[in-house]
């Protein structure tokens, strides 16, 4: 299972750190590519976590993404 931490800047200017994981993938680069390609679509939806909470992130609300090399502080 590969897990990444993303710092997301929303179109409204707010920022949040979320974790995204794919149980079937072991390569972090593939997980990053999947997250970016999903959010690049107008109808893209990414299920992720912020702490213990489930976050559903819609691509149309994302202004920028940063991938944390060692994980952002959640």
PDB file as gemmi writes it, atoms N, CA and C in Angstrom:
CRYST1    1.000    1.000    1.000  90.00  90.00  90.00 P 1                      
ATOM      1  N   UNK A   1       0.836  -1.165   0.000  1.00  0.00           N  
ATOM      2  CA  UNK A   1       0.000   0.000   0.000  1.00  0.00           C  
ATOM      3  C   UNK A   1       0.892   1.244   0.000  1.00  0.00           C  
ATOM      4  N   UNK A   2       0.628   2.129  -0.928  1.00  0.00           N  
ATOM      5  CA  UNK A   2       1.384   3.377  -1.001  1.00  0.00           C  
ATOM      6  C   UNK A   2       0.511   4.516  -0.500  1.00  0.00           C  
ATOM      7  N   UNK A   3       1.112   5.359   0.343  1.00  0.00           N  
ATOM      8  CA  UNK A   3       0.388   6.490   0.908  1.00  0.00           C  
ATOM      9  C   UNK A   3       1.209   7.751   0.677  1.00  0.00           C  
ATOM     10  N   UNK A   4       0.534   8.836   0.297  1.00  0.00           N  
ATOM     11  CA  UNK A   4       1.197  10.116   0.102  1.00  0.00           C  
ATOM     12  C   UNK A   4       0.456  11.185   0.894  1.00  0.00           C  
ATOM     13  N   UNK A   5       1.147  12.266   1.164  1.00  0.00           N  
ATOM     14  CA  UNK A   5       0.541  13.419   1.827  1.00  0.00           C  
ATOM     15  C   UNK A   5       0.550  14.568   0.847  1.00  0.00           C  
ATOM     16  N   UNK A   6      -0.616  15.181   0.676  1.00  0.00           N  
ATOM     17  CA  UNK A   6      -0.770  16.292  -0.250  1.00  0.00           C  
ATOM     18  C   UNK A   6      -1.144  17.549   0.508  1.00  0.00           C  
ATOM     19  N   UNK A   7      -0.523  18.642   0.172  1.00  0.00           N  
ATOM     20  CA  UNK A   7      -0.955  19.952   0.658  1.00  0.00           C  
ATOM     21  C   UNK A   7      -1.784  20.551  -0.464  1.00  0.00           C  
ATOM     22  N   UNK A   8      -3.042  20.801  -0.178  1.00  0.00           N  
ATOM     23  CA  UNK A   8      -4.004  21.251  -1.182  1.00  0.00           C  
ATOM     24  C   UNK A   8      -4.349  22.710  -0.913  1.00  0.00           C  
ATOM     25  N   UNK A   9      -4.243  23.519  -1.969  1.00  0.00           N  
ATOM     26  CA  UNK A   9      -4.729  24.901  -1.884  1.00  0.00           C  
ATOM     27  C   UNK A   9      -6.020  24.953  -2.684  1.00  0.00           C  
ATOM     28  N   UNK A  10      -7.079  25.363  -2.032  1.00  0.00           N  
ATOM     29  CA  UNK A  10      -8.389  25.410  -2.663  1.00  0.00           C  
ATOM     30  C   UNK A  10      -8.577  26.727  -3.403  1.00  0.00           C  
ATOM     31  N   UNK A  11      -9.551  26.762  -4.296  1.00  0.00           N  
ATOM     32  CA  UNK A  11      -9.780  27.976  -5.090  1.00  0.00           C  
ATOM     33  C   UNK A  11     -10.164  29.160  -4.218  1.00  0.00           C  
ATOM     34  N   UNK A  12     -10.726  28.917  -3.051  1.00  0.00           N  
ATOM     35  CA  UNK A  12     -11.078  30.003  -2.136  1.00  0.00           C  
ATOM     36  C   UNK A  12      -9.893  30.540  -1.350  1.00  0.00           C  
ATOM     37  N   UNK A  13      -8.717  29.900  -1.481  1.00  0.00           N  
ATOM     38  CA  UNK A  13      -7.519  30.355  -0.803  1.00  0.00           C  
ATOM     39  C   UNK A  13      -7.137  29.541   0.417  1.00  0.00           C  
ATOM     40  N   UNK A  14      -8.043  28.726   0.938  1.00  0.00           N  
ATOM     41  CA  UNK A  14      -7.729  27.888   2.099  1.00  0.00           C  
ATOM     42  C   UNK A  14      -6.774  26.780   1.713  1.00  0.00           C  
ATOM     43  N   UNK A  15      -6.017  26.288   2.704  1.00  0.00           N  
ATOM     44  CA  UNK A  15      -5.094  25.175   2.496  1.00  0.00           C  
ATOM     45  C   UNK A  15      -5.371  24.092   3.506  1.00  0.00           C  
ATOM     46  N   UNK A  16      -5.110  22.840   3.118  1.00  0.00           N  
ATOM     47  CA  UNK A  16      -5.215  21.723   4.049  1.00  0.00           C  
ATOM     48  C   UNK A  16      -4.256  20.623   3.630  1.00  0.00           C  
ATOM     49  N   UNK A  17      -3.827  19.850   4.605  1.00  0.00           N  
ATOM     50  CA  UNK A  17      -2.974  18.694   4.355  1.00  0.00           C  
ATOM     51  C   UNK A  17      -3.833  17.448   4.462  1.00  0.00           C  
ATOM     52  N   UNK A  18      -3.767  16.601   3.432  1.00  0.00           N  
ATOM     53  CA  UNK A  18      -4.560  15.378   3.416  1.00  0.00           C  
ATOM     54  C   UNK A  18      -3.657  14.196   3.078  1.00  0.00           C  
ATOM     55  N   UNK A  19      -4.083  13.015   3.466  1.00  0.00           N  
ATOM     56  CA  UNK A  19      -3.368  11.802   3.080  1.00  0.00           C  
ATOM     57  C   UNK A  19      -4.222  11.054   2.067  1.00  0.00           C  
ATOM     58  N   UNK A  20      -3.551  10.490   1.084  1.00  0.00           N  
ATOM     59  CA  UNK A  20      -4.220   9.716   0.051  1.00  0.00           C  
ATOM     60  C   UNK A  20      -3.456   8.411  -0.105  1.00  0.00           C  
ATOM     61  N   UNK A  21      -4.187   7.316  -0.144  1.00  0.00           N  
ATOM     62  CA  UNK A  21      -3.527   6.015  -0.279  1.00  0.00           C  
ATOM     63  C   UNK A  21      -4.286   5.142  -1.263  1.00  0.00           C  
ATOM     64  N   UNK A  22      -3.533   4.260  -1.873  1.00  0.00           N  
ATOM     65  CA  UNK A  22      -4.101   3.255  -2.770  1.00  0.00           C  
ATOM     66  C   UNK A  22      -3.612   1.901  -2.287  1.00  0.00           C  
ATOM     67  N   UNK A  23      -4.521   1.035  -1.874  1.00  0.00           N  
ATOM     68  CA  UNK A  23      -4.114  -0.253  -1.315  1.00  0.00           C  
ATOM     69  C   UNK A  23      -3.446  -1.186  -2.320  1.00  0.00           C  
ATOM     70  N   UNK A  24      -3.772  -1.068  -3.598  1.00  0.00           N  
ATOM     71  CA  UNK A  24      -3.237  -1.989  -4.606  1.00  0.00           C  
ATOM     72  C   UNK A  24      -1.924  -1.527  -5.222  1.00  0.00           C  
ATOM     73  N   UNK A  25      -1.458  -0.358  -4.850  1.00  0.00           N  
ATOM     74  CA  UNK A  25      -0.259   0.225  -5.472  1.00  0.00           C  
ATOM     75  C   UNK A  25       0.884   0.259  -4.467  1.00  0.00           C  
ATOM     76  N   UNK A  26       2.108   0.005  -4.935  1.00  0.00           N  
ATOM     77  CA  UNK A  26       3.272   0.070  -4.054  1.00  0.00           C  
ATOM     78  C   UNK A  26       4.200   1.223  -4.420  1.00  0.00           C  
ATOM     79  N   UNK A  27       4.066   1.758  -5.605  1.00  0.00           N  
ATOM     80  CA  UNK A  27       4.932   2.826  -6.079  1.00  0.00           C  
ATOM     81  C   UNK A  27       4.287   4.187  -5.805  1.00  0.00           C  
ATOM     82  N   UNK A  28       4.961   5.020  -5.012  1.00  0.00           N  
ATOM     83  CA  UNK A  28       4.427   6.339  -4.671  1.00  0.00           C  
ATOM     84  C   UNK A  28       4.251   7.225  -5.899  1.00  0.00           C  
ATOM     85  N   UNK A  29       5.128   7.088  -6.883  1.00  0.00           N  
ATOM     86  CA  UNK A  29       5.009   7.903  -8.093  1.00  0.00           C  
ATOM     87  C   UNK A  29       3.706   7.619  -8.839  1.00  0.00           C  
ATOM     88  N   UNK A  30       3.282   6.368  -8.849  1.00  0.00           N  
ATOM     89  CA  UNK A  30       2.018   6.009  -9.498  1.00  0.00           C  
ATOM     90  C   UNK A  30       0.822   6.592  -8.736  1.00  0.00           C  
ATOM     91  N   UNK A  31       0.918   6.611  -7.416  1.00  0.00           N  
ATOM     92  CA  UNK A  31      -0.156   7.181  -6.607  1.00  0.00           C  
ATOM     93  C   UNK A  31      -0.242   8.688  -6.839  1.00  0.00           C  
ATOM     94  N   UNK A  32       0.900   9.347  -6.919  1.00  0.00           N  
ATOM     95  CA  UNK A  32       0.923  10.782  -7.214  1.00  0.00           C  
ATOM     96  C   UNK A  32       0.310  11.046  -8.575  1.00  0.00           C  
ATOM     97  N   UNK A  33       0.690  10.273  -9.562  1.00  0.00           N  
ATOM     98  CA  UNK A  33       0.160  10.450 -10.918  1.00  0.00           C  
ATOM     99  C   UNK A  33      -1.350  10.246 -10.950  1.00  0.00           C  
ATOM    100  N   UNK A  34      -1.837   9.255 -10.226  1.00  0.00           N  
ATOM    101  CA  UNK A  34      -3.279   9.009 -10.186  1.00  0.00           C  
ATOM    102  C   UNK A  34      -4.010  10.178  -9.535  1.00  0.00           C  
ATOM    103  N   UNK A  35      -3.491  10.694  -8.425  1.00  0.00           N  
ATOM    104  CA  UNK A  35      -4.132  11.821  -7.742  1.00  0.00           C  
ATOM    105  C   UNK A  35      -4.163  13.059  -8.631  1.00  0.00           C  
ATOM    106  N   UNK A  36      -3.054  13.360  -9.276  1.00  0.00           N  
ATOM    107  CA  UNK A  36      -2.978  14.539 -10.146  1.00  0.00           C  
ATOM    108  C   UNK A  36      -3.898  14.397 -11.343  1.00  0.00           C  
ATOM    109  N   UNK A  37      -3.890  13.238 -11.986  1.00  0.00           N  
ATOM    110  CA  UNK A  37      -4.742  13.055 -13.168  1.00  0.00           C  
ATOM    111  C   UNK A  37      -6.221  13.060 -12.797  1.00  0.00           C  
ATOM    112  N   UNK A  38      -6.562  12.551 -11.625  1.00  0.00           N  
ATOM    113  CA  UNK A  38      -7.956  12.575 -11.180  1.00  0.00           C  
ATOM    114  C   UNK A  38      -8.420  14.000 -10.932  1.00  0.00           C  
ATOM    115  N   UNK A  39      -7.617  14.783 -10.215  1.00  0.00           N  
ATOM    116  CA  UNK A  39      -8.020  16.152  -9.885  1.00  0.00           C  
ATOM    117  C   UNK A  39      -7.921  17.091 -11.078  1.00  0.00           C  
ATOM    118  N   UNK A  40      -7.219  16.708 -12.127  1.00  0.00           N  
ATOM    119  CA  UNK A  40      -7.126  17.539 -13.327  1.00  0.00           C  
ATOM    120  C   UNK A  40      -8.420  17.515 -14.135  1.00  0.00           C  
ATOM    121  N   UNK A  41      -9.246  16.522 -13.918  1.00  0.00           N  
ATOM    122  CA  UNK A  41     -10.520  16.421 -14.630  1.00  0.00           C  
ATOM    123  C   UNK A  41     -11.563  17.298 -13.942  1.00  0.00           C  
ATOM    124  N   UNK A  42     -12.468  17.881 -14.715  1.00  0.00           N  
ATOM    125  CA  UNK A  42     -13.529  18.708 -14.143  1.00  0.00           C  
ATOM    126  C   UNK A  42     -14.417  17.912 -13.194  1.00  0.00           C  
ATOM    127  N   UNK A  43     -14.634  16.647 -13.504  1.00  0.00           N  
ATOM    128  CA  UNK A  43     -15.499  15.814 -12.669  1.00  0.00           C  
ATOM    129  C   UNK A  43     -14.688  14.900 -11.751  1.00  0.00           C  
ATOM    130  N   UNK A  44     -13.399  15.190 -11.569  1.00  0.00           N  
ATOM    131  CA  UNK A  44     -12.537  14.341 -10.755  1.00  0.00           C  
ATOM    132  C   UNK A  44     -12.850  14.433  -9.273  1.00  0.00           C  
ATOM    133  N   UNK A  45     -12.886  13.287  -8.609  1.00  0.00           N  
ATOM    134  CA  UNK A  45     -13.173  13.206  -7.180  1.00  0.00           C  
ATOM    135  C   UNK A  45     -12.133  12.299  -6.535  1.00  0.00           C  
ATOM    136  N   UNK A  46     -11.545  12.760  -5.438  1.00  0.00           N  
ATOM    137  CA  UNK A  46     -10.516  12.000  -4.737  1.00  0.00           C  
ATOM    138  C   UNK A  46     -10.954  11.802  -3.289  1.00  0.00           C  
ATOM    139  N   UNK A  47     -11.067  10.550  -2.885  1.00  0.00           N  
ATOM    140  CA  UNK A  47     -11.399  10.235  -1.483  1.00  0.00           C  
ATOM    141  C   UNK A  47     -10.097  10.150  -0.709  1.00  0.00           C  
ATOM    142  N   UNK A  48      -9.977  10.943   0.331  1.00  0.00           N  
ATOM    143  CA  UNK A  48      -8.737  10.994   1.105  1.00  0.00           C  
ATOM    144  C   UNK A  48      -9.082  11.211   2.572  1.00  0.00           C  
ATOM    145  N   UNK A  49      -8.057  11.416   3.378  1.00  0.00           N  
ATOM    146  CA  UNK A  49      -8.286  11.602   4.819  1.00  0.00           C  
ATOM    147  C   UNK A  49      -7.575  12.849   5.319  1.00  0.00           C  
ATOM    148  N   UNK A  50      -8.205  13.493   6.265  1.00  0.00           N  
ATOM    149  CA  UNK A  50      -7.623  14.606   7.014  1.00  0.00           C  
ATOM    150  C   UNK A  50      -7.718  14.200   8.472  1.00  0.00           C  
ATOM    151  N   UNK A  51      -6.610  13.704   9.023  1.00  0.00           N  
ATOM    152  CA  UNK A  51      -6.665  13.106  10.358  1.00  0.00           C  
ATOM    153  C   UNK A  51      -7.474  11.818  10.290  1.00  0.00           C  
ATOM    154  N   UNK A  52      -8.533  11.739  11.091  1.00  0.00           N  
ATOM    155  CA  UNK A  52      -9.412  10.569  11.089  1.00  0.00           C  
ATOM    156  C   UNK A  52     -10.645  10.772  10.222  1.00  0.00           C  
ATOM    157  N   UNK A  53     -10.767  11.923   9.600  1.00  0.00           N  
ATOM    158  CA  UNK A  53     -11.967  12.235   8.824  1.00  0.00           C  
ATOM    159  C   UNK A  53     -11.790  11.923   7.353  1.00  0.00           C  
ATOM    160  N   UNK A  54     -12.857  11.412   6.766  1.00  0.00           N  
ATOM    161  CA  UNK A  54     -12.883  11.187   5.330  1.00  0.00           C  
ATOM    162  C   UNK A  54     -13.137  12.523   4.643  1.00  0.00           C  
ATOM    163  N   UNK A  55     -12.307  12.846   3.650  1.00  0.00           N  
ATOM    164  CA  UNK A  55     -12.452  14.065   2.860  1.00  0.00           C  
ATOM    165  C   UNK A  55     -12.689  13.659   1.419  1.00  0.00           C  
ATOM    166  N   UNK A  56     -13.703  14.232   0.820  1.00  0.00           N  
ATOM    167  CA  UNK A  56     -13.940  14.027  -0.603  1.00  0.00           C  
ATOM    168  C   UNK A  56     -13.553  15.327  -1.285  1.00  0.00           C  
ATOM    169  N   UNK A  57     -12.509  15.259  -2.088  1.00  0.00           N  
ATOM    170  CA  UNK A  57     -11.938  16.443  -2.730  1.00  0.00           C  
ATOM    171  C   UNK A  57     -12.365  16.470  -4.189  1.00  0.00           C  
ATOM    172  N   UNK A  58     -13.011  17.545  -4.598  1.00  0.00           N  
ATOM    173  CA  UNK A  58     -13.477  17.695  -5.972  1.00  0.00           C  
ATOM    174  C   UNK A  58     -12.455  18.494  -6.763  1.00  0.00           C  
ATOM    175  N   UNK A  59     -12.109  18.023  -7.935  1.00  0.00           N  
ATOM    176  CA  UNK A  59     -11.088  18.645  -8.761  1.00  0.00           C  
ATOM    177  C   UNK A  59     -11.369  20.098  -9.087  1.00  0.00           C  
ATOM    178  N   UNK A  60     -12.624  20.457  -9.269  1.00  0.00           N  
ATOM    179  CA  UNK A  60     -12.947  21.837  -9.648  1.00  0.00           C  
ATOM    180  C   UNK A  60     -12.676  22.834  -8.524  1.00  0.00           C  
ATOM    181  N   UNK A  61     -12.480  22.359  -7.298  1.00  0.00           N  
ATOM    182  CA  UNK A  61     -12.214  23.251  -6.174  1.00  0.00           C  
ATOM    183  C   UNK A  61     -10.748  23.383  -5.821  1.00  0.00           C  
ATOM    184  N   UNK A  62      -9.874  22.667  -6.544  1.00  0.00           N  
ATOM    185  CA  UNK A  62      -8.447  22.655  -6.225  1.00  0.00           C  
ATOM    186  C   UNK A  62      -7.710  23.640  -7.113  1.00  0.00           C  
ATOM    187  N   UNK A  63      -6.937  24.524  -6.481  1.00  0.00           N  
ATOM    188  CA  UNK A  63      -6.126  25.482  -7.224  1.00  0.00           C  
ATOM    189  C   UNK A  63      -4.698  24.988  -7.385  1.00  0.00           C  
ATOM    190  N   UNK A  64      -4.160  24.271  -6.373  1.00  0.00           N  
ATOM    191  CA  UNK A  64      -2.780  23.790  -6.436  1.00  0.00           C  
ATOM    192  C   UNK A  64      -2.595  22.594  -5.513  1.00  0.00           C  
ATOM    193  N   UNK A  65      -1.610  21.771  -5.855  1.00  0.00           N  
ATOM    194  CA  UNK A  65      -1.238  20.611  -5.041  1.00  0.00           C  
ATOM    195  C   UNK A  65       0.255  20.625  -4.799  1.00  0.00           C  
ATOM    196  N   UNK A  66       0.656  20.271  -3.592  1.00  0.00           N  
ATOM    197  CA  UNK A  66       2.067  20.037  -3.285  1.00  0.00           C  
ATOM    198  C   UNK A  66       2.155  18.623  -2.722  1.00  0.00           C  
ATOM    199  N   UNK A  67       3.153  17.889  -3.127  1.00  0.00           N  
ATOM    200  CA  UNK A  67       3.376  16.551  -2.593  1.00  0.00           C  
ATOM    201  C   UNK A  67       4.497  16.645  -1.574  1.00  0.00           C  
ATOM    202  N   UNK A  68       4.206  16.226  -0.352  1.00  0.00           N  
ATOM    203  CA  UNK A  68       5.187  16.300   0.713  1.00  0.00           C  
ATOM    204  C   UNK A  68       6.145  15.121   0.607  1.00  0.00           C  
ATOM    205  N   UNK A  69       7.442  15.374   0.571  1.00  0.00           N  
ATOM    206  CA  UNK A  69       8.391  14.272   0.445  1.00  0.00           C  
ATOM    207  C   UNK A  69       8.417  13.367   1.668  1.00  0.00           C  
ATOM    208  N   UNK A  70       8.209  13.923   2.840  1.00  0.00           N  
ATOM    209  CA  UNK A  70       8.213  13.112   4.061  1.00  0.00           C  
ATOM    210  C   UNK A  70       6.927  13.250   4.825  1.00  0.00           C  
ATOM    211  N   UNK A  71       5.977  13.902   4.267  1.00  0.00           N  
ATOM    212  CA  UNK A  71       4.688  14.052   4.942  1.00  0.00           C  
ATOM    213  C   UNK A  71       4.544  15.413   5.589  1.00  0.00           C  
ATOM    214  N   UNK A  72       3.438  16.032   5.360  1.00  0.00           N  
ATOM    215  CA  UNK A  72       3.136  17.313   5.985  1.00  0.00           C  
ATOM    216  C   UNK A  72       2.638  17.065   7.391  1.00  0.00           C  
ATOM    217  N   UNK A  73       2.596  18.074   8.191  1.00  0.00           N  
ATOM    218  CA  UNK A  73       2.117  17.961   9.561  1.00  0.00           C  
ATOM    219  C   UNK A  73       0.594  17.976   9.536  1.00  0.00           C  
ATOM    220  N   UNK A  74      -0.004  16.893  10.010  1.00  0.00           N  
ATOM    221  CA  UNK A  74      -1.474  16.817  10.021  1.00  0.00           C  
ATOM    222  C   UNK A  74      -2.029  17.188  11.350  1.00  0.00           C  
TER     223      UNK A  74                                                      
END                                                                             
